[in-house]
Amino acid sequence: MLWNRYETDRPYLNMYAQEHFEPASGITDCDALEREILKIDDQLRGSSHAIIKARAFAFVLDHGAIEVNPRDWFGVNVAGLRFGGSPKGLRIHNMNSGGKTVKPLRVLCERWQKELLDKAPQRVCDAMENMFESGAGSFWADYDHSVPDWDAVLRYGFPGLLQRAREKRASFPEPTPAQTDYFDAIEITYEALIRFMHRLADSAQRRAGEDERMPMRAACLRNLAQGAPRNIYEAMQLIYLFHLIQQYLEAVQARSFGDLDRLLYPFYLKDIDEGLFTREQIKELLMYLFAQYDYQNHPYNQPMSIGGLDRDGNAIATPLTSLICDAYYDANIVNLKIFVVTSEKTPDWLLEKAMDQVRHSRGSYVFINADNATAIMSRSRQMPLEPWQVGTWGCFNLNVKGGTTDCLHNRLNMAKPIELALNNGVDPQTGFRVGCETGPLEDMHTFQDFERAFYRQFDCLLDKAITISSFYDEHIAEINPSPMDSATLTYSLEHGEDAFRYGVSTVCCSCAGTAADSLAMIRKYVYVQNRITLAELRDVLNANWAGCEKLRLEISRDREKYGNNIDSVDQFVVDIVNHADAYLDRPNRRNGRFQLGFASIDYHIRYGEKTGATPDGRMAGTALAKNVGASIGKDRSGLTALILSATKIDAVKIPGSGVLDFLVHSSAAKGEAGLKAMVGMLRTFFARGGYSMQGNVTDADTLRDAQRHPENYEGLQVRVTGWNWNFNDMTTDYQDEIIHRLEGVD
């Protein structure tokens, strides 16, 4: 039996937790593979990193043990990849790597990055010093936010992409040595990919008797070794394999596998018309495809998208769009995330279908504004764009399909400049000087004096972020060259340079709601009401409000906070955005520009742990404001007021991210009226120019009961921030953070 097997096959689909490589198919030991990779680097010292990495990439595909799962339509494995996924807030899963994701070529990236950091200029070392320890910010070499040109992948397949690269190479009559290495690396990479596809096809053919689907699998894999996909099954297999190998072997994270309903729709229509597959069979294939991402256990959910606008400006909302949502729900998974690209033209049925899954706590959805996206991306890329050109990536972000590569090397904690301004640039938690000297508090006679000190500390952190980002931008293509990804991207081929040589650099300023509330409370309680001096406030905060609980509660419960549609308070967030946007308006080191992001993801918890008490009444170590939303329990005037506050931010100035999280009580989302109200909420947010929106429909009582009786809530998903997790898999502090938001705990 070929079909109607998903539930019976599901226990056998997770080939990553328990590997069953085909005997004698190659090296099975991950450590041995990594030793061979480092040996290749040693032997080829003096060659470009692109060539070395391509040779190592080919070695793994040629010599790693392989498996083609006979109980699956898509699953394949090659030795060296390990899927864990136990980030902060998520309990370790019982995976073959002890909770850690292993990408074998990362050993090269780590070696090369260390070599670069050992020679980093002093100004870079100074900028990096104490950022992590103080909670002022975070930094890393970001090669985790790329998106290949999926149109090119499906149009050409592996052989076609190689041929296209060869043709582009011929257009360089006198290539530089770097360009020669660039094209050589693509040749090595794609020849290895084609050999690997033949290896998989041979394996499936040898095991043809183990399951009646194996001859179809062998034919599919063989065809993909020889050309582009011919039907929807082959297209899905190519998407899965391309993503798997780029993300986990090339170690360039493919942070979306595209707008799946548009990419697959021509195959869908052709296959249905020719009778190759039925609609129900395509749905089952989608379920098997989606399940693979659950077993990869990507902790932040692997993104894809549906909806949006086509080249004629019409909404994309096809029978395949609906089928994708149904397959996603019935697959009953958590580790895949769907962007619903939403326009005024998007039909209600699509938004209702997605929101219905959200209100049933099953489905990792984020809604993103298609109507404002063109203006946002046109300004970011400094070129005119059409709506159909705008794509998505990451947790809740916009990009350009087939466009230049985004990097996000830096994130800043916006509550930290408040602390630094109160302590003359010294972080009171660690004693480290992280900021600049802004003078004694006694000299800050007006609120404007303190506000200037805040912005001077903010500028100091922005300077550090730009210095660090510029260093990584200059070297990212050396740290982790990307021939597999680069070959899909026209701009990269036309320049004969790695994809990482071009693109925007995002500096993400997180938790601004806490900074805004703190400024508002300093203005009110220090300068207007004269209830406490700045110096006294500093001492109280450094003592975590000890002896001042009455004042703390009064300030904490003060309703003049961001998220309540109070212009004088909301303006602080608007001013922070405007200031950072203007400060970052400069070229980067990758032939692009800097841009502002305004999301926290889960750093509102991470940074909160390293941030002392703040003037908004918050206690030391507790969570900060999340994304573009309010601090916990401070949006006391309802969801409409929160939307009105958040949409005072000009989304065009935060192209790097700006999501609003909603919490809707289960009782308010019941029935048809509740569903329509949720869709109305979304349309109101987007009509006012909002960037993106996501959230939970639940209640505190349900989550408290789930903590006490987890066995009764095995399928309960919650939106953490930019991704869904199973509630039972979360650590207690992360569970409590959501509950406290629902309860409005001070």
C-alpha positions in Angstrom: 0.0 0.0 0.0 1.5 3.3 -1.1 -0.9 5.8 0.5 -2.8 6.5 3.8 0.2 5.4 5.8 1.3 8.6 7.6 0.1 7.5 11.1 1.5 4.0 10.8 4.8 5.2 9.3 5.3 8.0 11.8 7.1 6.0 14.5 9.7 5.1 11.9 10.2 8.6 10.3 12.7 10.0 12.9 15.9 8.6 11.3 18.0 11.2 13.0 17.5 10.1 16.6 18.3 6.5 15.8 20.6 6.2 12.8 20.4 3.1 10.6 23.0 3.8 7.9 23.2 1.3 5.1 26.0 -1.2 5.9 29.4 -0.4 4.3 28.0 2.8 2.8 30.8 4.9 4.3 32.2 6.5 7.5 29.6 6.5 10.3 31.7 8.2 13.1 31.1 11.9 13.3 34.3 12.6 15.1 36.3 10.7 12.4 34.6 12.9 9.8 35.5 16.1 11.6 39.1 14.9 11.9 39.2 14.3 8.2 37.8 17.8 7.6 40.5 19.4 9.7 43.1 17.3 7.9 41.9 18.7 4.6 42.3 22.2 6.0 45.9 21.3 7.1 46.8 19.8 3.8 45.4 22.7 1.7 46.8 25.5 3.8 47.5 28.5 1.6 44.4 27.7 -0.6 41.4 29.9 -0.3 38.8 29.0 2.3 36.2 28.6 -0.4 38.3 25.8 -2.0 39.1 24.1 1.3 35.5 24.2 2.4 34.3 22.8 -0.9 36.8 19.9 -0.7 35.6 19.1 2.8 32.0 19.4 1.7 32.6 16.9 -1.1 34.5 14.5 1.3 31.5 14.2 3.6 29.0 13.6 0.7 31.4 11.1 -0.9 32.5 9.2 2.1 29.9 9.7 4.8 27.5 6.7 5.4 24.1 7.2 4.0 20.5 6.1 4.6 17.3 6.3 2.5 14.4 5.6 4.8 12.1 3.0 3.2 9.2 4.1 5.5 9.3 7.7 4.3 8.8 9.6 1.1 11.6 12.1 1.7 13.9 11.2 4.6 17.6 10.7 3.9 20.6 11.0 6.1 24.4 11.3 5.8 26.8 10.7 8.6 28.1 13.8 10.3 24.8 15.6 10.9 23.4 15.5 14.4 20.1 17.1 15.4 19.7 18.3 19.0 18.1 21.5 20.0 18.1 22.5 23.6 18.4 26.3 23.7 17.8 28.3 26.8 14.2 27.8 27.8 13.8 24.3 26.2 14.4 21.1 28.0 16.9 18.8 26.3 15.4 16.3 23.9 16.5 12.7 23.8 18.5 13.1 20.6 21.5 11.3 19.3 23.8 14.3 20.1 22.8 14.9 23.7 20.8 18.0 22.8 23.3 19.6 20.5 23.0 20.2 16.8 26.2 19.2 15.0 27.2 20.6 11.6 30.5 18.9 10.6 31.9 21.8 8.6 31.4 24.1 11.5 34.8 22.9 12.7 36.3 24.9 9.9 34.3 27.9 10.6 35.2 27.8 14.3 38.9 27.4 13.5 38.9 30.2 10.9 37.0 32.5 13.2 39.3 31.9 16.0 42.3 32.7 13.8 40.7 36.0 12.7 39.7 37.0 16.3 43.3 36.3 17.5 44.4 39.0 15.0 41.4 41.4 15.5 42.3 45.1 15.8 42.3 46.4 19.4 39.2 48.6 18.7 37.2 45.5 17.9 38.4 43.7 21.0 37.5 46.8 23.1 34.0 46.9 21.5 33.4 43.2 22.3 34.7 43.4 25.9 32.1 42.8 28.6 29.1 43.0 26.3 27.9 39.5 27.0 28.9 39.6 30.7 27.0 42.8 31.4 24.0 41.9 29.3 24.5 45.1 27.2 24.3 43.1 24.0 25.3 40.0 22.1 27.4 39.5 18.9 28.4 36.6 16.7 29.4 35.9 13.1 26.0 35.5 11.5 25.7 33.0 8.7 22.3 31.7 9.9 19.9 34.0 8.0 20.5 33.2 4.3 17.7 32.3 1.9 18.6 30.6 -1.4 16.8 31.6 -4.6 14.2 28.9 -4.5 12.9 29.8 -7.9 16.3 29.1 -9.4 16.7 25.8 -7.4 13.4 24.5 -8.7 13.9 25.8 -12.3 17.4 24.4 -12.7 18.0 21.6 -10.1 21.5 20.7 -9.1 22.8 20.0 -12.7 21.2 23.2 -14.1 22.7 25.4 -11.3 26.1 23.9 -12.1 25.7 24.6 -15.8 24.5 28.1 -15.2 27.6 28.8 -13.0 29.8 27.5 -15.8 28.1 29.8 -18.3 28.6 32.8 -16.0 32.2 31.8 -15.5 32.7 32.0 -19.2 31.6 35.6 -19.2 34.8 36.5 -17.2 37.5 36.7 -19.8 40.2 37.5 -17.2 38.9 36.4 -13.8 40.8 37.4 -10.7 42.4 34.6 -8.6 39.5 35.1 -6.1 36.9 34.7 -8.9 38.6 31.6 -10.1 38.5 30.1 -6.7 34.8 31.2 -6.3 33.8 29.3 -9.5 36.1 26.3 -8.7 34.4 26.0 -5.3 31.0 25.9 -7.0 32.2 23.3 -9.4 33.5 21.1 -6.6 30.4 21.6 -4.5 27.8 20.9 -7.2 29.7 17.9 -8.7 29.7 16.4 -5.2 26.0 17.1 -4.9 25.2 15.3 -8.1 27.4 12.3 -7.1 25.6 12.3 -3.8 22.2 12.1 -5.5 23.4 9.2 -7.5 24.6 7.5 -4.2 21.2 8.0 -2.7 19.4 6.7 -5.8 21.7 3.6 -5.9 20.9 2.9 -2.2 17.2 3.2 -2.8 17.4 0.9 -5.8 19.4 -1.7 -3.8 16.6 -1.6 -1.1 13.7 -1.6 -3.6 12.2 -4.7 -2.1 11.9 -3.3 1.4 8.9 -1.1 0.6 6.8 -0.5 -2.5 7.5 3.2 -2.5 11.3 2.6 -2.9 11.3 2.3 -6.7 9.6 5.6 -6.9 12.1 7.1 -4.5 15.0 5.7 -6.5 13.5 7.2 -9.7 13.0 10.6 -8.0 16.5 10.7 -6.7 18.0 9.6 -10.0 16.1 12.3 -11.9 17.2 15.0 -9.5 20.8 13.9 -10.1 20.2 14.5 -13.8 17.9 17.5 -14.0 15.2 19.7 -12.6 12.1 18.3 -10.9 9.3 17.2 -13.1 6.5 16.8 -10.6 5.4 18.0 -7.2 6.9 15.0 -5.4 10.3 15.6 -7.0 10.0 19.4 -6.3 9.3 18.7 -2.6 12.2 16.2 -2.4 14.6 18.8 -4.0 13.5 21.5 -1.5 14.0 19.1 1.4 17.4 17.9 0.2 18.7 21.4 -0.7 17.6 22.8 2.6 19.1 19.8 4.6 22.5 20.0 2.9 22.8 23.7 2.8 21.8 24.2 6.4 23.4 21.3 8.1 26.4 20.4 5.9 27.4 23.7 4.2 26.5 25.3 7.6 24.8 28.2 6.0 21.4 28.3 7.5 18.6 28.4 4.9 16.2 30.5 7.0 13.2 29.8 4.8 12.3 27.3 2.2 10.2 29.8 0.4 6.6 30.7 -0.5 5.7 27.1 -0.9 2.2 27.6 -2.3 3.5 29.7 -5.1 6.6 27.6 -5.8 4.7 24.3 -6.0 1.4 25.5 -7.6 2.5 24.9 -11.2 3.5 21.3 -10.3 0.2 20.9 -8.4 -1.9 21.9 -11.4 0.0 19.8 -13.8 0.0 16.7 -11.7 -3.7 16.9 -10.8 -4.6 17.6 -14.5 -2.5 14.6 -15.7 -3.7 12.3 -12.9 -0.3 11.7 -11.5 -1.3 12.5 -8.0 -4.7 13.2 -6.3 -5.2 16.1 -4.0 -5.4 13.7 -1.0 -2.0 12.2 -2.1 -0.4 15.6 -2.4 -1.7 16.4 1.1 -0.1 13.2 2.4 3.2 14.0 0.7 3.1 17.5 2.4 2.6 15.8 5.8 5.6 13.6 5.3 7.7 16.6 4.2 6.6 18.7 7.2 7.4 15.9 9.6 11.0 16.0 8.6 11.4 19.4 10.1 10.0 18.2 13.4 12.7 15.5 13.5 15.4 17.9 12.7 14.2 19.5 15.9 15.1 23.0 14.9 14.5 24.8 18.2 13.4 28.1 16.6 11.1 26.4 13.9 12.1 26.2 10.3 10.2 29.0 8.3 8.2 28.9 5.1 5.5 31.1 3.8 2.1 31.2 2.1 -0.1 33.9 0.7 1.2 37.3 -0.6 0.8 38.8 -4.0 1.6 37.6 -7.5 3.2 39.5 -10.3 -0.2 40.9 -11.4 -0.9 42.2 -7.8 -3.5 39.4 -7.1 -3.6 37.6 -3.8 -2.1 34.2 -3.7 -4.7 32.0 -2.1 -5.1 28.8 -4.1 -6.4 25.3 -3.4 -2.8 24.4 -2.7 -2.5 27.2 0.0 -5.5 25.7 1.8 -4.1 22.2 1.4 -0.8 23.2 2.9 -2.6 24.6 6.0 -4.6 21.3 6.3 -1.6 19.1 5.9 0.3 21.2 8.5 -2.5 20.8 11.0 -3.0 17.1 10.4 0.8 16.4 10.6 0.6 17.6 14.2 4.1 19.0 14.4 5.7 22.0 16.1 9.0 22.5 14.4 7.8 24.2 11.2 6.7 27.8 11.1 4.4 29.4 8.5 4.4 33.0 7.5 1.0 34.1 6.3 1.9 37.1 4.0 -1.2 39.2 4.4 -2.6 41.9 2.1 -5.9 43.8 2.0 -6.6 41.4 -0.9 -5.9 38.2 1.1 -9.3 36.5 1.5 -10.7 36.1 5.0 -10.9 32.3 4.6 -7.1 32.0 4.6 -6.7 34.2 7.7 -9.5 32.4 9.4 -8.0 29.0 8.7 -4.6 30.0 10.1 -6.1 31.9 13.1 -8.3 28.9 13.9 -5.2 26.7 14.2 -3.6 29.4 16.5 -6.7 29.5 18.8 -6.5 25.7 19.0 -2.8 26.0 20.1 -1.6 24.0 17.2 0.3 25.8 14.4 3.3 28.1 14.5 2.0 31.0 12.5 3.3 34.6 12.1 1.4 37.1 10.0 3.4 39.7 8.0 2.2 42.8 6.3 2.4 42.5 2.5 1.0 45.9 1.8 3.7 47.8 3.7 6.4 45.3 2.8 7.4 46.9 -0.5 8.0 50.3 1.1 10.0 48.7 3.9 12.2 46.6 1.6 12.6 49.3 -1.0 14.0 51.7 1.6 16.2 49.0 3.1 17.7 47.9 -0.2 17.6 51.5 -1.6 16.0 50.4 -4.9 12.4 50.2 -6.2 10.7 46.9 -5.7 7.4 45.3 -6.6 5.2 43.5 -4.0 5.9 40.1 -5.6 9.6 40.5 -5.1 9.3 40.7 -1.3 10.0 37.5 0.7 10.4 36.4 4.2 13.0 34.9 6.4 13.9 34.1 10.0 11.4 34.5 12.9 9.2 37.2 11.5 11.3 39.2 9.0 11.1 40.5 5.4 13.7 40.2 2.7 13.9 40.2 -1.1 13.5 36.9 -3.0 16.7 36.0 -4.7 18.2 39.2 -3.2 21.3 39.9 -1.3 22.2 38.1 1.9 21.2 39.5 5.3 23.4 39.3 8.4 22.5 40.0 11.9 25.7 40.1 13.9 24.5 42.3 16.8 21.7 42.7 19.3 21.5 45.4 21.9 19.7 45.6 25.2 17.8 48.9 25.3 17.3 48.8 29.0 21.0 48.9 29.6 21.5 52.5 28.5 19.1 53.5 31.4 21.4 51.7 33.9 24.5 53.1 32.3 23.1 56.7 32.4 22.3 56.3 36.1 25.8 54.9 36.8 28.0 57.1 34.6 28.7 54.3 32.1 29.4 51.5 34.6 27.2 48.4 34.7 26.1 48.1 38.3 25.6 44.3 38.0 29.2 43.5 37.1 31.2 46.7 37.9 32.5 46.8 34.3 32.7 50.1 32.4 30.5 49.3 29.4 29.3 52.8 28.4 30.8 56.2 28.3 31.1 58.8 31.1 28.0 61.0 31.1 28.6 62.8 34.3 27.3 62.8 37.9 23.5 62.6 38.4 23.6 65.8 40.5 24.4 67.7 37.3 21.3 66.5 35.5 19.0 69.3 36.6 16.2 68.7 34.0 14.7 65.6 32.4 16.3 66.6 29.1 19.7 66.3 30.8 19.0 62.7 31.8 17.5 61.9 28.4 20.6 63.2 26.7 22.7 60.9 28.9 20.5 58.0 27.9 21.1 58.7 24.2 24.8 59.1 24.7 25.0 55.7 26.3 22.8 54.3 23.5 25.2 55.8 20.9 28.1 54.2 22.7 26.5 50.8 22.4 25.5 51.5 18.8 29.2 52.4 18.0 30.3 49.1 19.5 27.7 47.3 17.4 28.8 49.0 14.2 32.5 48.2 15.0 31.8 44.6 15.7 29.4 44.1 12.8 31.9 45.8 10.4 34.6 43.4 11.5 32.4 40.3 10.9 31.0 41.8 7.6 34.6 42.2 6.3 35.5 38.6 7.1 32.2 36.6 7.0 33.0 35.2 3.6 36.3 33.9 4.9 34.8 32.5 8.0 32.1 30.6 6.2 32.2 30.7 2.4 28.9 29.5 0.8 29.4 28.1 -2.7 26.2 26.0 -2.6 24.0 29.0 -1.6 25.9 31.4 -3.8 25.3 29.4 -7.0 21.5 30.0 -6.6 21.9 33.8 -6.4 22.2 35.8 -9.6 24.0 38.8 -8.1 26.6 36.5 -6.6 27.3 34.8 -9.9 27.4 38.1 -11.8 30.1 39.5 -9.5 32.0 36.2 -9.2 32.0 36.7 -5.4 30.6 34.8 -2.5 27.0 35.7 -1.5 28.2 37.0 1.9 30.1 39.8 0.1 26.8 41.6 -0.5 23.9 42.5 1.7 22.4 44.5 4.6 23.6 44.2 8.2 21.0 44.4 10.9 21.6 45.8 14.4 18.7 44.7 16.6 17.7 47.0 19.4 15.7 44.9 21.9 13.4 45.6 24.8 12.7 49.2 24.0 9.4 49.2 25.9 11.3 48.9 29.2 13.5 51.9 28.2 10.4 54.0 27.3 8.6 53.1 30.6 11.8 53.9 32.5 12.1 57.3 30.9 8.5 58.1 31.5 8.7 57.2 35.2 11.9 59.2 35.7 10.3 62.2 34.1 7.2 61.8 36.3 8.5 60.8 39.7 11.9 62.6 39.6 11.4 65.8 37.6 7.6 66.5 37.7 6.5 65.2 41.2 9.9 65.4 42.9 9.2 62.2 44.8 12.8 61.0 44.6 16.1 62.3 43.3 18.0 60.7 40.5 20.8 59.7 42.9 18.3 58.3 45.4 16.6 56.3 42.6 20.0 55.0 41.4 20.8 53.7 44.9 17.3 52.2 45.3 17.6 50.4 42.0 21.1 49.1 42.7 19.6 47.7 45.9 16.8 46.1 43.9 14.1 48.4 45.5 15.0 47.2 49.1 13.1 49.4 51.6 11.1 51.1 48.8 8.4 48.4 48.0 5.6 50.9 48.4 7.1 53.3 45.9 8.0 50.4 43.6 4.4 49.1 43.5 3.1 52.6 42.9 5.4 53.1 39.9 4.9 49.5 38.6 1.1 50.0 38.7 1.3 53.5 37.2 -0.8 53.3 33.9 1.3 55.9 32.1 3.3 53.1 30.3 4.0 52.2 26.7 1.2 50.1 25.2 -1.8 52.1 26.5 -2.1 54.6 23.6 -0.7 57.5 25.7 1.1 59.7 23.2 3.5 61.3 25.6 4.9 57.8 26.6 4.6 56.1 23.3 6.7 58.9 21.8 9.7 57.6 23.7 9.6 54.4 21.7 9.1 56.4 18.5 12.1 58.6 19.4 14.3 55.6 20.1 13.4 54.1 16.7 14.0 57.4 14.9 17.3 57.9 16.6 18.6 54.4 15.9 17.4 54.6 12.3 19.3 57.8 11.7 22.4 56.6 13.5 22.5 53.4 11.4 22.0 55.2 8.1 25.5 54.4 6.7 27.2 51.8 4.4 28.4 48.5 5.8 31.4 46.4 4.7 29.4 44.1 2.5 28.4 46.5 -0.3 25.1 47.2 1.5 23.9 49.3 4.4 23.1 48.9 8.1 19.5 48.7 9.1 17.5 48.6 12.3 15.8 45.6 13.8 13.4 46.0 16.7 12.7 42.5 18.0 13.8 40.8 21.1 12.9 37.1 20.4 13.6 35.5 23.8 16.4 38.0 24.7 13.8 39.9 26.8 14.3 37.0 29.2 18.0 36.5 28.7 18.9 40.2 29.0 16.4 40.6 31.9 18.5 38.1 33.9 21.5 40.4 33.5 19.7 43.7 34.0 19.2 45.3 37.4 16.1 46.8 38.7 14.7 49.5 36.4 12.9 52.8 37.0 9.6 51.4 35.7 9.1 49.3 38.9 10.7 46.2 37.4 12.7 44.0 39.8 16.3 42.9 38.9 16.6 39.7 36.9 13.0 39.7 35.6 11.9 39.8 32.0 12.1 43.0 29.9 9.7 44.3 27.3 9.2 41.8 24.4 9.6 42.7 20.7 7.6 45.9 19.9 5.2 45.1 22.7 4.8 46.4 26.3 6.4 45.2 29.4 4.7 42.4 31.3 1.3 43.5 32.6 1.8 47.2 31.6 -0.6 47.2 28.6 -3.7 47.6 30.9 -6.0 49.3 28.4 -6.6 46.3 26.2 -5.3 44.9 22.9 -6.7 47.8 20.8 -4.6 50.3 22.8 -1.5 48.1 22.5 -2.0 48.1 18.7 -2.4 51.8 18.6 0.8 52.3 20.6 2.8 49.9 18.5 1.7 51.3 15.2 3.0 54.7 16.0 6.3 53.2 15.1 7.1 53.7 11.4 7.7 50.1 10.2 9.7 51.5 7.3 12.4 52.4 9.8 12.6 48.9 11.3 13.2 46.8 8.2 15.2 44.3 10.2 12.1 43.1 12.3 9.2 44.5 14.3 6.7 41.9 15.5 3.9 42.6 17.9 2.8 39.7 20.2 -0.8 39.3 21.1 -2.3 37.4 24.0 -6.0 36.7 23.5 -8.0 34.9 26.3 -9.6 31.7 25.2 -13.0 33.0 26.0 -12.7 35.9 23.6 -11.8 33.7 20.7 -14.6 31.2 20.8 -17.0 30.5 18.0 -17.3 32.2 14.6 -17.6 35.7 16.3 -14.3 35.1 18.1 -12.5 34.0 14.9 -13.8 37.0 13.0 -12.7 39.3 15.8 -9.1 37.8 15.6 -9.0 38.4 11.8 -10.3 42.0 12.4 -7.6 42.6 15.0 -5.0 41.5 12.4 -6.4 43.6 9.6 -6.6 46.7 11.9 -2.9 46.2 12.9 -1.8 46.0 9.2 -4.1 48.8 8.0 -2.2 51.0 10.5 1.1 49.9 9.0 2.2 47.2 11.4 5.2 45.1 10.4 4.2 41.6 11.7 2.1 39.9 14.3 2.0 36.6 16.2 0.6 35.4 19.4 -1.3 33.0 21.7 -4.9 32.2 22.4 -4.9 30.7 25.9 -5.5 31.5 29.5 -3.5 31.4 32.7 -5.6 28.7 34.3 -5.0 26.3 31.5 -1.3 26.8 31.6 -1.2 26.5 35.4 -3.0 23.2 35.1 -0.6 22.1 32.3 2.2 22.7 34.8 0.5 20.5 37.4 -0.7 17.8 35.0 1.5 17.8 31.9 0.3 14.3 30.9 -3.1 16.0 30.0 -1.5 18.5 27.7 0.9 16.6 25.5 -0.1 18.4 22.3 -0.3 22.0 23.8 1.8 24.5 21.8 2.5 28.0 22.8 4.1 30.9 20.9 7.3 31.6 22.7 8.6 34.4 20.5 9.1 33.9 16.8 8.5 30.1 17.2 6.3 27.6 18.9 7.3 25.1 21.5 5.4 22.3 23.2 4.5 23.8 26.6 5.6 20.6 28.3 9.1 20.9 26.8 9.7 24.4 28.2 11.6 25.1 31.4 9.5 26.5 34.2 10.9 30.0 34.0 9.8 30.3 30.3 6.4 28.8 31.1 6.0 31.3 34.0 6.9 34.2 31.7 3.9 33.5 29.5 1.6 32.9 32.5 2.7 36.2 34.0 1.9 38.1 30.8 -1.6 36.5 30.9 -2.0 37.4 34.6 -0.4 40.9 34.3 1.9 40.2 37.2 3.8 43.2 38.6 
